[in-house]
Amino acid sequence: MVRLFEVRDFVAEEWPHVLIWDLFVGRYIWLDGERRGVFTPHSVLLTNLIGPPGRMLHFLTCVLTGKVLPPTVEEVA
């Protein structure tokens, strides 16, 4: 990894990945899980480590828990 960070193109590619996936998508997964009542730590961790597979894991978790669609007004109240 140290040798990869010496390559300028790798660093230019890695930082957008970190900013987009780790911060924005990880935050989205966490907030979505809080809103729907879905367990999210495993999805956020995988998103921070790898990226896109974490988002897919969150989707699969929502499907398996039966909370694919956002909650209705009656469920929230």
N, C-alpha and C positions, 0 to 999 in steps of 0.2 A: 504494500500500500504506500509506503514511503516513496518507493521508486515511481509509482504512478503519479503521486502528487508533484513530482519534479517535472512531469510533462505538462506543458502549459495548456494544451487542448483538453486534457483530462480534467484539470481543475475548472476550466471554463464550462465543461459539461456537468461536473459533479455539483457545483453550487446551485444551479437552477433546480436540479433534482432534489437536493436537500430542502431548498426553500419551498418548492411546490408540494412535494409529497409529504415530507415530514411535518411541515408547519400547517399548510392549508388543508391538505386531505386528512392528515391525522386529526386536526382540530374538527373538521367536518364530521368525521366518524365518531369522535367523542361526543360532540354536541347532538348528533343524530341519535346516538345510543341513549343519551340522557333524556331526550325528548320522547323516544319510543319505549324506554325501559328495557333496552337490550344490553346485554353484557358486552363490553367493548375492549377491555385491556389487551386481549390477544390480537385483535384486529389492529389496534393502534401500534402495538409493538411490531407486528409484521410489516406494517406500513413504514415505520421508522427504519426497519432493517432492510427491506427489499423494495418497498414502494407499491406498485399496482396489485400484487397478490394480497396485500392487506385490505384493499378496498373490496376485492372479490370475497375475501373471507368475511368481511362485515356483511356483505349482501347475503352470503350463504347463512350466516348466523341469523339474520332477519328472517329468511325463508324458513329455517328450521324452528324458530320460535313462533312462527305465525304472525310476525309483525312486519310484513313486507310493505304494506301501505301506511302512510301517516295516520295517526290516530284521528278519529272523528271528534266532533265537538262533544258528543255525549261521553266518550272515553276520557277526554281531558277534564271535564267538569266533575 
